[in-house]
Amino acid sequence: MLYYEQKKTIMKTKNYIPVLIILMLIFFCACEKDSIILQDNTNEIENRVKKPKPPPEPEPEAIITIQDLGTLEGMASVAYGINIVDDDIWVVGYSHIPAGSGAMTHPFLWKQSTGIVEDIGSELEGFWIEARDVNSSGSIVGSSQHDETGYTEALLWQEDGTIVNLGDLTNSSCQESEAKAINSNGIIAGYATPESTCKNHAWTWELPDILIDLGTLDNEAASALSINNEGAIAGYVRVDPIQLTDTRAIWSITGLAADLEILSGLEDIYSEATDINDINQIVGNMGLWNDPRPFLWENGSYFELPTLGGWANAWAISEEGYVTGESKLKKQGGSN
C-alpha cells in the first residue's frame, strides 16, 4: 500500500508536470508582457519628465492705433464726440476751412464705413461752427458763432439731416446759447440766456417743446457740459462777475433746477464738472484754472486723480469708470 501510494503519488506528479510547465510558460509570457507594458509606461513617464509642457503663451498686448481723420482742406481739425451708430463709428468735431470762404471753421462728421470727413455746416452762416457730441441714434449737437453779432446759437442736426436752431426755442432776445452734449434719449444739455436775466443759464432741451432752465444757483452764469442717459447733468457755475475762470462744479441728479447743487467738498475752490456717466460718477478739474488737477467725484466725495507730473484735465468717463484727459509731463529738474 505504501509503495502503491508512493507510486500513485509519483504518477500524479508526473501527470502534473506538463500542466505545470504550461502554467509556467503562461505565467512567464504574462510576466514578459507585463514587463513590456511596464517598460513602455516607464519610457512614457521618462519622456514626460524630459519634455515638460511648454508654458502658456502670453496674452497679446492691447494694440492702440491712431488714425488721422483729416480736415476739410484746412490747416487743422479737432474731434469732440464719438459714438456707435448702426454698427458704424461716428466722430464729430470741427475743422478749419480754406481762407476766403467767409468762415473759419465748419463742423464735420466722419464715419468709419466711408473714411470721409463730411462738411455738415456748409448750409449754415457763422464764423465759428462746430459739432460737439453725437448720440447712438445719429443726432448731433453743436453751435454756431456769428461774426457780425458775436453771439452763439445752439444747433441740432436731426437724424434725417434737418438742422434745428435750439436758441430760437428759448424765445429770448439775448440770443446766446450753446449745445454741449446729447444723451441716448435725445435730451440736450448746454446753456442759454433767458430774457429775464440775459445771463448764461444751465439748460436742457427735449424736442419738440420741453425746455428746462436750471438757473445759476444765484451766481453770475452757469452751463451744463454733460448729461447721462438717466437725465442727470454736470457742469459749472461762475461765482465771480469779473473773474471768468472762478467757477464751481455742479450737478443735478434729476436734471431739474430744484436739485442743482455744487459738488460737496468743492464749494470753495475752482472746479468744473466735465462729464458724468450712468452711475453718476463725475470727473472734472479743480485747483487753479491755469494749473488744474483732475478729480473723480462719487457718493458725495471726491479724490484727486494722478497726473504725469504737471497740470492735467479730465474730460470724460466711461460707464466702466475709465477716465480720459490730458496731462503735462514733468521735466527733469522738477519744473513743468
Secondary structure, DSSP 8 states (H G I E B T S, - for coil): -HHHHHHHHHHHHHHHHHHHHHHHHHHHHHHHHHHHHHHHHHHHHHHHHHS--------------------SSSS-EEEEEEEEETTEEEEEEEEE--TTSS-SEEEEEEETTT--EEES-TT---SEEEEEEE-TTS-EEEEEE-TTT--EEEEEE-TTS-EEEGGGGG--TT--EEEEEE-TT--EEEEE--TTT-S-EEEEEETTTEEEEEE-TTSSEEEEEEE-TTS-EEEEEE--SS-TT-EEEEEESSSSGGG-EE-TT-TTSEEEEEEE-TT--EEEEEEETTEEEEEEEETTEEEE---SEEEEEEEEE-TT--EEEEEEE--TTS--
